[in-house]
Amino acid sequence: MASLMENLIAVLEQESSEYEGLLELSQKKTPVIVSGNLEQLQKITDDEQELVGRISHLEKKRTEVTADIANVLNRDVNTLKLTNLIDMLAARPVEQAKLAEAHDRLQTAVRGLQRTNEQNRELLANALEMVEFEMNLLQAVKAAPETANYTRGAYNTGDTMGVPGGGFDAKQ
């Protein structure tokens, strides 16, 4: 049982480190989103994907170790939580403290990541809104009303107000 706890603590510490790295990348992403640097955003996203892969592997390991601990304790793996394990280790204060510290560190990293990701999500939504607004504005300029100019035969010439040709004029 002691080696299983040591394995669990080691996996939790590794997982915490990876989540802290992911949090750091997410925090770096915030000013990149604000500045609109797509190349840097892509690089950070690629780095995040690599970290997420490692976290997924550690999560699988943690699930396996937790299943082994639940088997030894004759408990249901689905109802066995880290907080329950911490409480059960009252007779072993050293292991209890290590497990509690690893649990708290992981929780802190995950909560920070959730906050940062929510902030980044809102920034991206605002950026998309701005792009959509600008696209609508450009389309509105192209759909300017026609002028009331007529030819000699009383036909409307169909000239539109605004930018002629519907594109950007670099000479102006």
N, C-alpha and C positions, 0 to 999 in steps of 0.2 A: 504494500500500500504506500509505503514511504517513497519508493521510486516512482510510482504513478503520480504522486503529488509533485515530486520534483520535476517530472516531465511536464505536467500541467502548468506549473509555475514557469518553466523555461519557455513553453510555447506561448503562454500569455505575455511574457516579457518580449519575445520576438514579435508577436502580433502588435503589441503596444508600440514598439519601435517603428514598425512598418506604417501603422496608422499615424504616428507623429510625422513621419516622412511625407505621407499623403496630405496631412494637414498643412505642412510647410509648402508643398507644391500648390495647394489650393489657395493659400494666402498669397503666393507669388502670382497666381493667376488673376487676382482681383485688379491690380493696376494694369495688367496686360489687357484685360477686357475693357477697362475704361479707356485706354489709349487706342484700342482697336487694332493692335498688332497681331494679325492673323498667323504669321509665321511663328512667332513666339508662343502664341496660344496653342498651335498645333504641336509644338515641341513639348510643352508642359503636359498636354493631353496624352501624348505618347508615353511620357515618363509616368504619368498617373496609371495608364493601362498596365504598364510593367509592374508597378507596385500592387495594383489590384490583383494581378495574377499571383503574386507572392502571398498576399493576404489570403486569397482563396485557398491556396495550398496549406497555409498555417491553420486556417479555419477547419479544414478537413482533418488535419492532425489533432486539433483541439477536440473535435467531435469524437474522434476515435479514442483519445485518452479519457475523455469524460465518460464514454460508453464503458470502457474498462473499469473505471472507478465505480460507476453505478453497478456493474456486475459484481465487483468485489463487495460492495456495501449491500447488495441485494435490494437495490432501489430501481425505480423506473427511470430510465435515462431521459425521458421527456419531461419529467417533473423535477429532476435534480438540477438545481441552479447553483451558481458559484457562491451566492450568499448562503445557501444551505450548507455547502461544503465548508465555508469559513466558520459557520456556527458549529459544525461537527468537529472541527479541529481544536476545540477549547482545551483539550488535554495536551495538545502540542502547540504551545504558544509561538514558537519560532516559525513553524510551517504556517500557522494561522496568520501571523503578521506578514509573511512573504506573499501568501496568496491574497490577502486583503490589499496589500500594496500594489500587486500586479493587477488586480481587479480594478482598483481605483484609478490607476494610471491608464488602463485601457478605456475606462468609462470617460475620463477627462479628454482623452484624444478623440474619441468618437463624438462626444458632444461638441467639441471645438470644430471638428470636421463638418458636422451637421450645420452649425451656425454659419461657417464660411461658405459652404455649398449653397445654402439658402440665399446668402447675400449675393453670391456669384450668379445664381439663377435669376434673381431679380434684376441684376445689372444686364444680363443677357436679354431678358424679356424687354427691358427698357430700350436696349440697343436695337432689337428687332422692331419695336414700335416706331422708333425714330426712322429706321430704314423704310418701313412701310409708309410712314407719313411722307417721306421724301419722294418715294415712288408715286404716291397718289398726287403729290404736288406737281411732279413732272408730267404725269398723265393729264392733269387738269390744264396745264399750260398748252399741251398739244391739242386739247379739245376746246380751244378758245372759240368764241362765237364768230360767225361769219360777218363780214362787213356788208353794208347795203350798197355796194358798188354795182352798177349796171352797165352793160355794153350798149352800143347804139341800137341793137335789136331788142332791147329791154330784157336781156337775159342777165341773171345774177352772175358775177364773175367768180364767186365762191372764195374770195380772199378771206383769210382768217387773221384775227388780231393776234399779237404775240410774236413769238419767234418764228420767222419764216423757215420752212423746211422741217420744222419739228425737232431740230437737233441743236447741239451746242455750237455757238458761233465764236470762234477763237479771236476774231478780228475786233469784236466789240469791247 
